[in-house]
Amino acid sequence: MSATHWDELTRQEQRLLIRLFGGGSLRNQNAADIEGLRQRGLVDNELNLSMPGLLVFTFAMREQQADAIRRLGTAAEAERLLTTSLLHEFAA
């Protein structure tokens, strides 16, 4: 499974992986969601985050961070252009 597989998980399954990554457990969670993660190999038989599960989670997290950085860069560029155009208007 790669980072793109994160989008194939249900929101509940994603939440469970986040929970495990944060050191939580799957105790008292929906058995069907847990079984889905187990069948995909994202959790092991002891309901711990498996290496593939960790990779899926960290790749998805890195993609999200990269998207945020790109958005910040785009916002900064837009602000710079707006500031430049406003300065030209006031100078005229």
C-alpha positions as CSV (number, residue, x, y, z in Angstrom):
1,M,0.0,0.0,0.0
2,S,1.3,3.5,-0.8
3,A,0.2,6.9,0.3
4,T,-2.5,7.0,-2.3
5,H,-4.1,4.1,-0.5
6,W,-4.9,6.5,2.4
7,D,-7.8,7.9,0.3
8,E,-9.1,4.3,-0.2
9,L,-9.6,3.9,3.6
10,T,-12.9,5.0,5.2
11,R,-12.7,8.0,7.5
12,Q,-13.2,5.7,10.4
13,E,-10.2,3.5,9.3
14,Q,-8.1,6.6,8.9
15,R,-9.1,7.7,12.4
16,L,-8.0,4.3,13.8
17,L,-4.6,4.6,12.1
18,I,-4.1,8.1,13.5
19,R,-5.1,6.8,16.9
20,L,-2.5,4.0,16.7
21,F,0.2,6.3,15.5
22,G,-0.5,8.5,18.5
23,G,0.0,5.6,20.9
24,G,-3.6,4.7,21.4
25,S,-5.2,1.4,21.1
26,L,-8.1,-0.2,19.2
27,R,-9.9,-1.3,22.3
28,N,-13.7,-0.8,22.2
29,Q,-13.5,0.2,18.5
30,N,-15.7,-1.1,15.6
31,A,-14.7,-4.7,14.9
32,A,-15.5,-4.4,11.2
33,D,-13.2,-1.4,10.8
34,I,-10.4,-3.2,12.7
35,E,-10.9,-6.3,10.5
36,G,-10.6,-4.1,7.4
37,L,-7.3,-2.7,8.5
38,R,-6.1,-6.2,9.5
39,Q,-7.0,-7.6,6.0
40,R,-5.1,-4.8,4.4
41,G,-2.1,-5.6,6.6
42,L,-2.2,-2.1,8.2
43,V,-2.5,-3.6,11.7
44,D,-1.0,-6.9,13.0
45,N,-2.7,-9.7,14.9
46,E,-2.1,-7.9,18.2
47,L,-3.9,-4.8,16.8
48,N,-0.6,-2.8,16.7
49,L,0.2,-0.5,13.8
50,S,2.2,-2.6,11.3
51,M,5.1,-1.3,9.1
52,P,2.8,-1.0,6.0
53,G,0.3,0.9,8.2
54,L,3.0,3.2,9.4
55,L,4.2,3.8,5.8
56,V,0.7,4.5,4.6
57,F,0.1,7.0,7.4
58,T,3.5,8.8,7.2
59,F,3.3,9.1,3.4
60,A,-0.2,10.6,3.7
61,M,1.0,12.9,6.4
62,R,4.0,14.0,4.2
63,E,1.7,14.6,1.2
64,Q,-0.5,16.8,3.4
65,Q,2.4,18.8,4.6
66,A,3.7,19.3,1.1
67,D,0.3,20.5,0.0
68,A,0.2,22.9,2.9
69,I,3.6,24.3,2.0
70,R,2.6,24.7,-1.7
71,R,-0.6,26.5,-0.6
72,L,1.5,28.8,1.7
73,G,3.8,29.5,-1.2
74,T,0.9,30.3,-3.5
75,A,-0.7,32.5,-0.9
76,A,2.6,34.3,-0.3
77,E,3.1,34.9,-4.0
78,A,-0.5,36.2,-4.3
79,E,0.0,38.6,-1.4
80,R,3.3,39.8,-2.9
81,L,1.6,40.5,-6.2
82,L,-1.3,42.3,-4.5
83,T,1.0,44.4,-2.4
84,T,3.1,45.3,-5.5
85,S,0.0,46.3,-7.5
86,L,-1.3,48.4,-4.6
87,L,2.0,50.2,-4.3
88,H,1.9,51.0,-8.0
89,E,-1.6,52.4,-7.7
90,F,-0.7,54.7,-4.8
91,A,2.5,55.8,-6.5
92,A,0.6,56.9,-9.6
